[in-house]
Amino acid sequence: MMTLLCSNGHTNPVDSRFCCICGQALVAPQRPADKLLGQRYHIERELGQGGFGRAYLALDTYRFNEPCVLKEFAPLVQGDQALKKAQELFGREAGVLYELQHPQIPKFREMFRAVDGESDRLFLVQDYVDGRTYRSLLNSRRDEGRYFSELEVLQLMSQLLPVLDYIHKLGVIHRDIAPDNLMLRFDDQLPVLIDFGGVKQVAAIASQYYNPNHPVPALTRLGKVGYAPHEQMERGTASPDSDLHALAVTMLVLMTGEEPQDLFQGSVPWTSKVALSPHLTQIFQRMLSPHPSDRYPSAQAVLQALQSTLSGGTPGYITQPPAPTGPSPLTVPTAPPSHTAPTYAPTHTPTHTPTHAATPVTARKSGSGWVWLLFTLVILGAGMGGWWLANRLLLPVEEPFSPDAGAVDETEPEVSSNLPPEEQARQAALGERRRQLGVDYALLVNLTNQTFFDRYPEQRGQTLSDSPEDADGRSQWTAIASEWLDQLETHLSPAARQRLGQFTAADRDRWRQQVNEQFVSGRALNDLTDARFFHLWPEQQGQDFLETPIGQVWQAIAFDYVDAIEQGVVLEEVVFEAGQFSTDLSDRLEPGGGQIYIANLGEKQFLRLALQAPSDSTRLSLYLPRPTSEQPVLLEDAPDTVWSGQLPQTGYYEVVVVSRHGEPLDYQLSLAVDNVSTDPIEPPDPEEEPPKN
């Protein structure tokens, strides 16, 4: 529902003229002109208005219409010198926020100036968070007569304190922590810290350069009454313990449903209004001390106090949030180490959403260490377990399984001494090779079982023993496992092999965002991944393979291709120089290989594509900068070798060529355009933008 926010962050109905809580006059929402701001951002709707200015939900046309938030600083009067000074102030504070690279902080992308007639405005662009504010969550619970529990507050604090510790060590103070400025993100259910007060402060100060007679609103500059400590409200002094004070108030508001004015005023102390454990009460009392020197000095100190609260046999409420990313000494890198791939060189940790299914697939891990053979062990004895025996064929491979976020289970049983010596040697060698390749034990078992059942369907539900009668079955199973190791070694990078069994939907979402920064769509990434995957496993065509163990292999191929795209191995930008109207591109594709070309073209230009390659050996795709439901693509996976037409949009078009040939093939791709612009729309340099979440 559309709402209006006053400068204090209070939510009001859209038709309100005054804030229903503090009485502040409200300004009716206005939508910027229905055109691209900064030749890039399309405004969808207004999100609200606060002390910073208006906030809009926008679509980034350079990132395939990815949602983002535009925060507008609208000056009260105009003037070049005033605007320049305000922009300097604004940019200085925003520059600090650019350095923040944490998954629980929306990334600040850029600041730009938009001129619309006589209006001259500044905008700050940041990632859009799909979620709800804790103010909204609290209101919903209040309507139901319930509030946040102590357990929920402990969990929330444990997830927020590391974020505060991160920004404080970088010298950044939030200044405005409150339920309105915390969001619960839908996809991972983590709290996200939004609306840093420093930029609001600069926006307010900058307003004086437009109109010296306009006073700086103290509440906007310094934080929210009741949440920020007195020294911040009265003197503008902010430090890490100021944020911790506001955090404690926020937690108590969530637990009681009372605003600070009611919670801390009157004759009834706040400790009588909420039932807390004695130790958590002491922690809050110290965080809320009126004397800064008496408060906890850091977020880490509060976190340690919470951990000591839970150390006496209480279940472990505190879980580690995701590590921040980016080039900060405080961050913990999560990407695998650099490596050299067999045919391309991935180095990062990618993701995207495949078109085939939305459910992640990975190896099932047993808490007992892959002892699928419990029934057989009862009969044969605990000392009979071997590689083949531990990988019993009792688990239906049709049953979907989900990844385990923990470490790889290395409880591989020893080779059974009841097997013939030569078979023991083969089993031992197979296990050693798996370990050297870094392939997850569980994943290899699942892959082998899946293939074994496909080849020998009569074996479904059967078990193998170490008796001579089952020697052929054991040999077949071992041969299939060896085949899989051959395939994984040949076609996957070391980092991809080590991630097998752990890929999730979150990875695929991240991959899509990563390639978007290179002006490549998820469709193009799918094209390359499908081409290689179906070349290697053609029997999977038309199958719901992501619901089986082999779906992890598809995702591992996508993992590698994301890095290949980022490294420019399979991506090339086509740039037409002034006076140039066509270009010829040639390359060689290995079986199952592919190449992506991108070109920044204008609406109503006429494009002609001509692909010269052996008959029916390729598939050609042409993707739009901004797909729509009416026109999602111009050409997709087509055996056609020519296409021509007038382009409907301005932006980066993608041409994807993939091989369907069984042998290496040489091809030539000709691109010709009419009305080549000598002054094309200038896209941002993706390398200068912070990476997406």
Secondary structure, DSSP 8 states (H G I E B T S, - for coil): --EEE-TT--EEETT-SB-TTT--B--------SSEETTTEEEEEEEEE-SS-EEEEEEEGGGTSEEEEEEEE--SS--HHHHHHHHHHHHHHHHHHHT---TTS--EEEEEEEEETTEEEEEEEEE---EEEHHHHHHHHHHTT----HHHHHHHHHHHHHHHHHHHHTT------SGGGEEEETTT--EEE---HHHHHHHHHHHHHH-TTS---HHHHH--TTTS-HHHHHH----HHHHHHHHHHHHHHHHH---HHHHSSSSS-GGGSS---HHHHHHHHHHT-SSGGGS-SSHHHHHHHHHHHT-SS------------SS-TT----S------SSS---S------SS-SS-------TTSS-TTHHHHHHH-GGG--HHHHT-TTS-TTS------S----------TTS-HHHHHHHHHHHHHHHHHT--HHHHHHHHHHHHHHH-GGGTT----SSGGGHHHHHHHHHHHHHHHHHHHHHS-HHHHHHTT---HHHHHHHHHHHHTTT--HHHHHHHHHHHHHHH-GGGTTS-GGGSTHHHHHHHHHHHHHHHHHTTSSEEE----TT--EEEEEEEE-TT-EEEEEEEE-TT-EEEEEEE-STT-EEEEEE-SS--SS-S-SEEEE---EEEEE--S-EEEEEEEEE--SS-EEEEEEEEESS--SS------GGGS----
